[in-house]
């Protein structure tokens, strides 16, 4: 069978489990695709073919014994370089961590293995996973396969680039301010930021995270179909006792009326005509699928959520973060921390207490909103995907980037799930929609996402375009 790398994860797993295709054949196809296109993209920054084939042989052996190989049997997936994978460096895009070799797997990596997935390679991220652009001093620059002049997104830019180009069927990413959702948007694929606590997290090779990342950062999947996100979520969300935030919530909640809100300018976001058109079109697709869609003037607060999110993420321990960035010498990380400094400091005890108090109030506001609506549709960003490295052009461009990303930055503060569905192209630039629901209601995001996806998506996987 030709071009196994083109198949959906669900279709490939079915073929492997039915013995129509071996996991080794699937792995070899994934490796061949990586070899063919990764030199143009630098999406994958570390991989070991012998280990990949060894994993595949273990899946084939389990199937031969009559054992259940898992929901992702024989499916090549990629892992972002900021989570622990046994035997590999958890660089997080840093020279300072290139020798930080993990001795055990992060829970999400362990869950992929349990599900029968083949860990194909490690994907690139910006230094410290700070930016919506993907470059660093240890692994270099990652390119967008649809247009090399556009950002591939960040911080899971390698993940978005890889899955769009057919390097793996599912890509692992992490998201504290859009780092799954924006690469999906920029590369023309789909990406799911789950609810806090849905997918267990822990990096044994690193110190315990501060409270901000603990309550806002999550792992999640990027893929070329919404159904592949669904089966990925099931695989990735298996229990792991190492994460005290883990919640064993059911993947499918109670049925609710198919009623969606649609907001083009949440909290005063300036949205370009092309982005407005995409969000409006997504709403019409939902209506054609039998949903009721209410156009609303505003959502519950986003700007205040953004202000507190930035303080908890980049204000807490700001001086220590800046000192480490100075030792690393990464221009993008330094620009990020210096550019945001006035907005996130001081972060003293009073600010800390107020942040956590306001988090309760704002989360309640959003949860009450979702008593009326199953989901809300918003722009992913106020603009189409940015020119690569726009945030480093000048101070005005830095502010422009942070302002446009309002919906992505806000949602993590409340721990809510968010799904980006790519819906089309403006010329050769991807565009899409952001779907948000209540806590642990990824199922509603995915239900709406599949209805929107049915109206058309950009072709993928694709060969890289210069």
C-alpha positions in Angstrom: 0.0 0.0 0.0 1.4 3.4 -1.1 1.7 6.6 0.9 0.5 5.3 4.3 1.7 8.6 5.7 -1.3 10.3 4.0 -3.9 8.3 5.9 -5.8 9.6 9.0 -4.6 8.1 12.3 -8.0 6.4 12.7 -7.8 4.7 9.3 -4.1 3.6 9.8 -4.8 2.2 13.2 -7.7 0.1 11.8 -5.4 -1.3 9.0 -2.7 -2.2 11.5 -5.1 -3.8 14.0 -6.7 -5.9 11.2 -3.2 -7.0 10.0 -3.8 -5.5 6.5 -0.7 -3.3 7.2 2.1 -3.9 9.7 3.2 -1.3 12.3 6.6 -1.7 10.8 5.3 -0.7 7.4 3.6 2.3 8.9 6.8 3.3 10.7 8.9 3.0 7.6 6.5 5.1 5.7 6.6 7.8 8.4 10.4 7.7 8.4 10.6 8.0 4.7 8.3 11.0 4.7 10.3 12.6 7.4 13.5 12.1 5.4 11.8 13.5 2.3 10.5 16.8 3.7 12.0 17.6 7.1 15.2 19.1 5.6 13.0 21.9 4.1 11.1 22.4 7.4 13.2 21.6 10.4 10.0 20.5 12.1 11.6 17.4 13.7 14.9 18.1 15.5 15.7 14.6 16.8 14.7 11.1 15.8 16.2 7.6 15.9 15.1 5.3 13.1 16.2 2.1 14.8 14.2 3.0 17.9 11.2 3.8 15.8 11.3 0.4 14.1 11.8 -1.3 17.4 8.6 0.3 18.7 6.8 -0.8 15.6 8.0 -4.4 16.0 6.7 -4.4 19.6 3.2 -3.4 18.3 3.3 -6.1 15.6 4.3 -8.7 18.2 1.4 -7.7 20.5 -1.1 -8.1 17.6 0.4 -11.5 16.7 -0.2 -12.6 20.3 -3.8 -11.6 20.1 -3.4 -8.7 22.5 -5.1 -5.3 22.2 -2.4 -3.0 20.8 -4.3 0.2 21.7 -6.4 2.8 20.0 -3.4 4.3 18.1 -1.9 1.0 17.1 1.1 1.6 14.7 0.3 5.3 14.3 3.4 7.5 14.0 3.2 10.5 16.3 5.6 13.4 17.1 6.5 14.7 20.6 7.3 18.3 21.4 10.8 18.8 22.7 9.6 20.4 25.9 8.3 17.2 27.5 10.3 14.3 28.9 10.8 11.3 26.6 13.1 8.6 28.0 16.5 8.8 26.5 16.0 12.2 24.7 17.0 15.7 25.8 14.2 17.9 27.1 15.7 21.0 25.5 12.6 23.3 25.4 14.6 25.0 22.6 17.5 25.8 24.9 21.3 25.3 24.6 21.2 25.3 28.4 19.2 22.0 28.4 20.7 20.1 25.4 22.3 17.6 27.8 19.2 17.3 30.0 18.4 13.7 29.2 15.1 12.3 30.4 15.3 9.1 32.4 11.5 8.4 32.2 8.5 9.5 30.2 6.2 12.4 30.8 2.7 10.9 31.5 1.5 12.1 28.0 4.4 10.2 26.3 3.7 7.1 28.4 0.1 7.3 27.4 0.9 7.4 23.8 3.0 4.3 24.2 0.2 2.5 26.0 -2.1 3.4 23.2 0.2 1.7 20.7 1.5 4.8 19.0 5.0 5.0 17.4 7.1 7.9 18.7 8.5 9.1 15.4 10.5 12.2 16.4 10.9 15.3 18.6 9.5 18.6 17.3 10.9 22.0 17.6 9.8 24.9 19.8 11.1 28.4 20.5 13.4 29.0 23.5 11.5 28.5 26.7 8.3 27.9 24.5 7.7 31.6 24.9 6.6 32.8 21.4 4.1 32.3 18.5 7.2 31.8 16.3 9.6 28.9 16.3 13.3 29.4 16.3 16.1 28.9 18.8 19.9 28.8 19.1 20.1 25.0 19.6 17.9 23.6 16.8 17.4 26.5 14.5 14.4 27.8 12.5 11.2 25.9 11.7 9.3 26.7 8.5 5.6 26.7 7.6 5.0 24.1 4.9 2.3 26.2 3.3 4.4 29.3 3.0 7.9 29.7 4.3 7.4 33.5 4.8 4.7 32.8 7.4 5.2 31.7 11.0 4.6 28.0 11.6 3.1 29.2 14.9 4.5 28.6 18.3 5.3 27.4 20.6 4.4 24.0 19.1 5.5 25.2 15.7 7.4 22.0 14.9 4.3 20.1 15.7 2.1 22.1 13.4 4.6 22.0 10.6 5.2 18.3 10.9 1.6 17.2 10.9 0.6 19.5 8.0 3.5 18.0 5.9 2.6 14.4 6.7 5.4 13.8 9.3 3.4 11.8 11.7 -0.4 11.5 11.8 -0.8 13.2 15.2 1.5 15.8 16.8 1.8 16.4 20.6 1.8 20.0 21.6 1.5 22.1 24.8 -0.5 25.3 25.3 -0.4 28.0 27.9 -1.3 30.9 25.6 -2.2 29.4 22.3 0.8 27.1 21.7 -1.4 24.3 20.2 -4.1 26.4 18.7 -1.9 29.0 16.9 0.4 26.5 15.1 -2.8 24.6 14.0 -4.2 27.9 12.7 -0.9 29.0 11.0 -0.3 25.6 9.3 -3.8 24.8 8.3 -4.6 21.9 10.5 -6.7 21.3 13.7 -5.5 21.6 17.3 -7.2 20.9 20.7 -6.3 22.6 23.9 -7.9 20.4 26.6 -9.3 21.4 29.9 -6.8 21.7 32.8 -6.5 18.3 34.4 -7.7 16.3 31.4 -4.3 15.1 30.2 -1.8 14.3 33.0 1.5 16.3 33.0 4.8 16.0 34.7 8.5 16.4 33.6 10.6 14.3 36.1 13.8 15.8 34.6 12.9 19.3 35.6 12.0 21.2 38.8 8.4 21.5 39.8 6.6 24.2 37.8 5.4 27.5 39.4 1.6 27.8 40.1 0.9 29.7 36.8 2.0 26.9 34.5 0.5 24.3 36.8 -3.0 25.8 36.4 -2.8 27.1 32.8 -0.5 24.9 30.7 -1.7 21.7 29.2 -0.7 19.0 26.6 -2.9 18.3 23.6 -3.0 17.0 20.1 -2.7 18.5 16.6 -4.0 16.5 13.6 -5.4 16.7 10.1 -8.9 15.5 11.1 -11.2 16.4 14.0 -11.8 12.6 14.6 -8.1 12.1 15.0 -8.1 14.7 17.7 -10.9 12.8 19.4 -9.1 9.5 19.4 -5.8 11.2 20.4 -7.6 12.8 23.4 -8.8 9.4 24.5 -5.3 8.0 24.3 -3.5 11.0 25.9 -5.9 11.4 28.9 -5.3 8.1 30.6 -4.8 8.4 34.4 -1.3 9.0 35.8 -0.9 9.4 39.6 2.1 11.7 39.1 -0.1 14.7 38.2 -2.1 16.0 41.2 -4.2 18.2 38.9 -5.5 15.2 36.9 -9.3 14.8 36.8 -10.8 11.5 35.7 -13.8 13.3 34.0 -15.8 11.3 31.3 -14.8 12.1 27.8 -18.5 12.5 26.8 -20.7 14.7 28.9 -24.5 14.9 29.0 -26.4 15.9 25.8 -27.2 19.6 25.6 -29.0 21.7 23.0 -26.9 22.5 19.9 -26.8 26.2 20.5 -23.7 28.2 19.8 -22.7 31.8 20.4 -20.6 33.7 17.8 -18.6 36.7 18.6 -16.5 38.5 16.0 -14.9 41.1 18.3 -14.6 39.6 21.8 -13.7 42.2 24.4 -13.1 44.8 21.6 -10.7 42.7 19.6 -9.9 44.4 16.3 -10.6 41.6 13.8 -9.6 41.8 10.1 -12.3 41.3 7.4 -10.8 38.0 6.3 -10.9 36.6 9.8 -14.5 37.9 10.4 -15.5 36.2 7.1 -14.0 32.9 8.3 -15.8 33.0 11.7 -19.1 34.0 10.1 -18.7 31.1 7.6 -18.1 28.7 10.4 -21.3 29.8 12.1 -23.2 29.2 8.8 -21.7 25.7 8.6 -23.1 25.0 12.1 -26.5 26.3 11.1 -26.6 24.0 8.1 -25.7 21.1 10.4 -28.8 21.9 12.6 -27.3 24.2 15.2 -28.8 27.4 16.5 -26.2 30.2 16.2 -26.7 33.5 18.1 -24.4 36.4 17.1 -23.4 38.1 20.3 -21.8 41.5 20.9 -19.4 40.3 23.6 -18.2 37.2 25.6 -17.5 37.1 29.3 -14.3 39.0 30.1 -11.2 38.2 28.1 -8.9 41.2 28.6 -8.8 40.9 32.3 -8.1 37.2 31.9 -5.2 38.0 29.6 -3.8 40.5 32.1 -3.7 38.0 34.9 -2.6 35.2 32.6 0.5 37.2 31.6 1.3 38.0 35.2 1.1 34.4 36.4 3.1 33.1 33.4 5.7 35.8 32.8 5.5 38.1 35.8 5.9 35.4 38.5 9.7 34.9 38.8 10.3 37.4 36.1 13.8 38.3 37.1 14.8 34.6 37.3 13.3 34.0 33.9 15.1 37.0 32.4 18.4 36.0 34.0 18.1 32.5 32.4 17.2 34.0 29.1 20.3 36.3 29.2 22.4 33.2 29.9 20.8 31.5 26.9 21.2 34.6 24.8 18.1 33.9 22.7 17.0 37.1 21.0 13.3 36.1 20.8 13.1 35.1 24.4 14.8 38.3 25.5 12.5 40.4 23.3 9.5 38.6 24.8 10.5 39.2 28.4 11.7 42.7 28.0 8.8 43.7 25.8 6.2 42.4 28.3 8.0 43.5 31.5 6.0 46.7 32.2 2.7 44.7 32.0 3.6 41.8 34.2 5.7 43.3 37.0 5.6 43.7 39.9 4.1 40.4 40.8 4.0 40.6 44.6 2.0 38.7 47.2 -1.0 41.0 46.8 -1.0 40.5 43.0 -0.8 36.8 43.5 -3.7 36.7 45.8 -5.8 38.9 43.6 -5.0 36.8 40.5 -6.2 33.6 42.1 -9.3 35.4 43.5 -10.2 36.9 40.1 -9.6 33.5 38.5 -12.5 32.1 40.5 -14.8 35.0 39.6 -14.0 35.0 35.8 -14.2 31.2 35.6 -17.7 31.3 37.2 -18.7 34.0 34.7 -17.6 31.7 31.8 -19.2 28.6 33.3 -22.6 30.4 33.7 -22.3 31.6 30.1 -21.9 27.9 29.0 -25.2 27.1 30.8 -26.8 28.9 27.9 -24.5 28.0 25.1 -22.8 24.7 24.2 -19.9 26.5 22.6 -18.8 29.9 21.5 -17.1 30.7 18.2 -14.5 33.4 18.1 -11.5 34.4 16.0 -8.4 32.4 16.7 -6.4 35.7 16.2 -7.5 39.1 15.2 -5.3 38.7 12.1 -4.4 36.0 9.5 -1.1 34.2 10.4 1.7 36.6 10.9 4.9 37.0 8.8 7.6 35.0 10.4 9.3 36.7 13.3 7.0 39.7 13.2 7.2 40.1 17.0 10.9 41.0 16.7 10.5 43.7 14.0 9.9 46.6 16.3 8.0 47.6 19.5 4.8 48.4 17.6 4.9 44.9 15.9 5.4 43.2 19.3 2.3 45.0 20.7 0.3 44.1 17.6 1.1 40.4 17.9 0.2 40.3 21.6 -3.1 42.2 21.0 -4.2 40.0 18.1 -3.8 36.8 20.2 -6.3 37.9 22.8 -8.7 34.9 22.5 -5.8 32.4 22.8 -4.2 34.0 25.8 -7.5 34.5 27.8 -8.9 31.0 27.8 -6.0 29.2 29.7 -6.5 31.5 32.7 -9.9 29.8 33.3 -8.6 26.4 32.4 -11.2 26.0 29.6 -10.9 23.8 26.5 -10.4 25.4 23.0 -10.4 23.9 19.6 -9.0 25.4 16.4 -10.5 24.1 13.2 -8.8 25.2 9.9 -11.6 26.2 7.5 -9.8 27.4 4.3 -7.2 29.5 2.7 -7.0 33.2 1.9 -4.7 32.9 -1.1 -2.2 30.5 0.4 -2.6 31.7 4.0 -4.7 29.5 6.3 -7.6 30.8 8.3 -9.9 29.1 10.8 -12.1 29.4 13.9 -11.7 29.1 17.6 -14.3 26.9 19.4 -14.5 27.2 23.2 -16.7 25.3 25.7 -17.1 24.7 29.4 -14.7 22.7 31.5 -14.3 19.0 30.5 -16.6 19.6 27.5 -14.1 18.9 24.8 -16.8 16.6 23.3 -18.9 19.7 22.5 -15.9 21.5 20.9 -15.3 18.4 18.8 -19.0 17.9 17.9 -19.1 21.5 16.6 -15.7 21.1 15.1 -16.7 18.1 13.0 -19.8 20.0 11.7 -17.6 22.9 10.7 -14.9 20.6 9.2 -17.5 19.0 7.0 -17.9 22.4 5.2 -14.4 22.1 3.8 -10.8 22.4 5.0 -7.4 23.2 3.4 -5.8 20.1 1.7 -3.4 18.2 3.9 -1.0 16.6 4.2 1.0 18.8 1.7 4.4 19.0 0.2 6.4 22.0 1.6 6.1 25.2 -0.4 9.0 27.6 -0.5 
